[in-house]
Amino acid sequence: MNRAFNRKKDKSWMHTPDALAKHYIPYNAKFLGNTEVDQPKGTEIVKEAVRKLKFQRHIKKSEGQKTQKVELQISIYGVKILDPKTKDVQYNCQLHRISFCADDKTDKRIFTFICKDSESNKHLCYVFDSEKCAEEVTLTIGQAFDLAYKKFLESGGKDVETRKQIGTLQKRIQELETENSGLKKQLWELEEQLMIAPVPPAGSISLKPPMSTDVFDMVPFSAVTPLVPIPASNGTPPPPTTTSPPDMSKDLFGAEPFDPFTCGQADFPADIQSRLDEMQEGFKMGLTLEATVFSLEPLGGRC
């Protein structure tokens, strides 16, 4: 994921980075509501959602209902929609889940964005009515997205893809170590069987060498058990040899298995890694702002 989102040169951000990183930018608006859409992006998608929610608002007005007033708090941590009086959070839309944001050019008061719901994973289009600041809100969300993406990279987002590859390699290493342990166990069992094979009596003629030696009447080398002594020439049996199962925590040469992919303190717990993966996918999709797509370009060490 070595790519960054850059805004078009004809647009300039309206706020300082600290205003969005350490604080938030508040806006007041009327909330027409949200409605499910079948795509994460698209001008026609949001136009249809706006028409639908405007029609619903018209019906509610005819019934004497007022359009709900809300406060938006925009920062690098997302877009919060609150009750302006109680400050209760009604919706919390994280920026990596927002894929499309626009203000209606035919109605300067209307602005909208599409956000993927964290529970249902459905795409919801949120529509608002603001007297004068529809375009400003849209640009503020775009700036917050840009800053949030950079912060994500600085805090470890670059390593997400690398960690996935490391995880795959670690799994393969575990499989190979399990297979290696099974083979060592089989080798030890075969050597045990060879150890208890009967020794021919002294003076007897054998047409083939004992099973415990090779074709040159040499004892085979084993990295797991000590060499097996052969009978003395006078027929005296050798002292008993004690054997024990190999240490499965060590390799064939008695060394501790080497794992080059141990990340130590750089490892993330499973829940945090899952959230990082989700953020990576969201930022990778990008944010379309006013039908202007943040272009994907190489990082070049800027972030």
C-alpha positions, 0 to 999 in steps of 0.5 A, spaced: 500 500 500 505 504 498 500 510 495 498 516 497 492 520 495 493 528 493 488 533 492 487 537 485 491 543 485 485 547 483 483 546 490 486 549 497 485 546 504 481 551 508 484 549 515 490 548 518 492 541 520 492 542 527 485 544 527 483 537 524 488 533 528 488 536 535 481 539 535 475 539 530 471 543 525 464 544 527 458 545 522 451 546 523 446 543 518 439 540 517 439 532 517 435 530 511 437 523 513 440 517 510 438 511 505 442 505 503 445 505 496 448 499 492 455 503 490 460 506 494 461 511 489 457 515 484 454 522 482 448 519 480 448 514 486 448 520 490 443 524 486 438 519 487 439 519 494 438 526 495 431 526 491 429 520 495 430 524 501 428 531 499 421 527 497 421 524 504 422 531 507 417 534 503 412 529 506 414 530 513 413 538 512 406 537 509 405 533 516 407 538 520 414 535 522 420 539 522 427 537 519 432 535 524 437 540 526 444 537 527 451 539 529 457 536 525 464 535 528 469 533 523 476 531 525 481 526 522 478 521 527 471 522 523 465 525 522 460 525 528 453 527 527 450 530 534 444 533 537 446 540 538 443 541 544 445 535 548 451 533 544 449 526 544 452 522 538 447 520 533 452 517 528 460 516 528 462 516 521 470 514 520 473 517 515 476 510 512 469 508 511 467 514 507 468 513 500 464 519 496 463 526 498 459 532 494 455 538 494 450 539 490 451 544 484 444 545 483 442 546 490 448 550 494 445 548 500 445 540 499 451 536 501 452 529 502 457 523 503 457 515 502 459 511 508 460 504 509 456 502 516 460 499 521 455 493 523 451 492 517 457 493 512 452 496 507 453 503 504 449 509 507 448 516 503 447 521 508 444 528 506 444 535 509 441 541 508 446 547 510 444 555 508 451 557 506 457 552 507 455 546 503 462 546 499 466 548 505 463 542 509 465 537 503 472 540 502 473 540 510 471 532 509 476 531 504 482 535 508 481 531 514 481 524 509 488 526 506 490 528 513 488 521 516 491 517 511 498 520 512 497 519 520 495 512 518 501 511 514 506 514 520 503 510 525 504 503 522 499 503 516 505 502 511 507 495 514 500 492 514 501 488 507 508 486 509 505 483 516 500 479 512 506 476 508 510 475 514 504 471 517 503 467 511 511 465 511 510 464 519 504 459 518 508 455 512 514 455 517 510 452 522 507 447 517 514 445 515 516 444 523 511 440 524 512 436 518 520 435 520 518 433 527 514 428 524 519 425 520 524 425 526 519 421 530 519 416 524 526 416 524 527 415 531 522 409 531 526 406 525 532 406 529 529 403 535 527 397 531 534 396 529 536 397 536 532 391 538 534 386 532 537 380 534 544 379 534 547 372 530 551 367 535 558 367 535 561 363 529 555 363 525 555 365 518 551 371 515 549 371 508 548 379 509 550 384 513 546 385 520 541 390 519 544 395 523 550 396 518 550 398 511 553 395 505 560 396 507 559 393 514 559 400 517 554 403 522 550 408 519 551 415 521 545 418 525 544 425 527 539 423 532 542 417 536 549 415 538 553 410 534 550 403 535 556 399 537 558 392 534 559 386 537 566 384 539 570 379 535 570 374 541 562 374 541 561 378 548 555 382 547 556 390 548 554 393 554 546 396 553 545 402 550 540 407 552 536 411 548 531 417 549 526 420 544 529 426 540 528 433 543 522 435 538 524 443 540 531 442 536 533 441 529 536 435 526 543 438 529 541 439 536 540 447 535 534 451 536 529 452 530 531 459 527 525 463 526 527 470 522 520 473 522 519 474 529 517 481 530 517 482 537 514 488 540 512 490 533 506 485 533 499 487 533 494 484 537 489 480 533 483 485 534 488 491 532 491 488 526 483 487 524 482 494 525 488 496 521 486 491 515 480 494 515 483 501 515 487 499 509 482 497 505 478 503 506 484 508 505 485 504 499 479 505 496 480 512 496 475 518 497 471 521 491 470 529 492 466 533 488 467 528 482 474 529 483 478 523 485 484 523 489 489 520 484 493 514 487 501 516 486 507 513 489 509 516 496 516 518 494 517 518 501 513 524 503 508 520 508 
